[in-house]
């Protein structure tokens, strides 16, 4: 199977969670919108409700043969057993999906640190609200959510969510740590000692051969101030 991933070509965003799984799974895939020519146009055509019977609302979405799957968590749920990034038992696959959906919630809250009022406004138009939101996010939500995943790893025996076998959830947690380090380097440096298992997971994933090669390649889009994780010094108290 050759997979086609459709996502905005300028940012890591939510598509990066899928890219990491495709890379670790050794999948044959093309990042369509990043191709020269009309790659981006091909992506928007799939979202044309007048032309497609079951159009995805927004990227990322994955084309596998005639099948189109949207939403990062659902794409990973689909890819997991096919790329051997989740155990075969249904209970394990559902547990992985549950964890990934919790990561989805966390991603939304991270995005809201710089856009707490509206995505239609520039960051500069909501700076005071962003400062207040970020302060409360780090005071309450980060300890609760990252602490939850720390407990999951404690019970798993580690270093991964399923013990010694890596899953797409682990790849996503790696991305969360990397993104928070980029956006909030000072805050993360202080907080990381509270989640040592999560940091160990990040290090284990980074050293996996396929992930390490991907991180050094041009396929890995650098963090920037257009994606989910954005580095604004005034928010990194």
Beta strands, then each sheet from edge to edge (+ up, - down):
strand 1: 2-6
strand 2: 28-31
strand 3: 61-64
strand 4: 67-70
sheet 1: 2+ 1+ 3- 4+
end
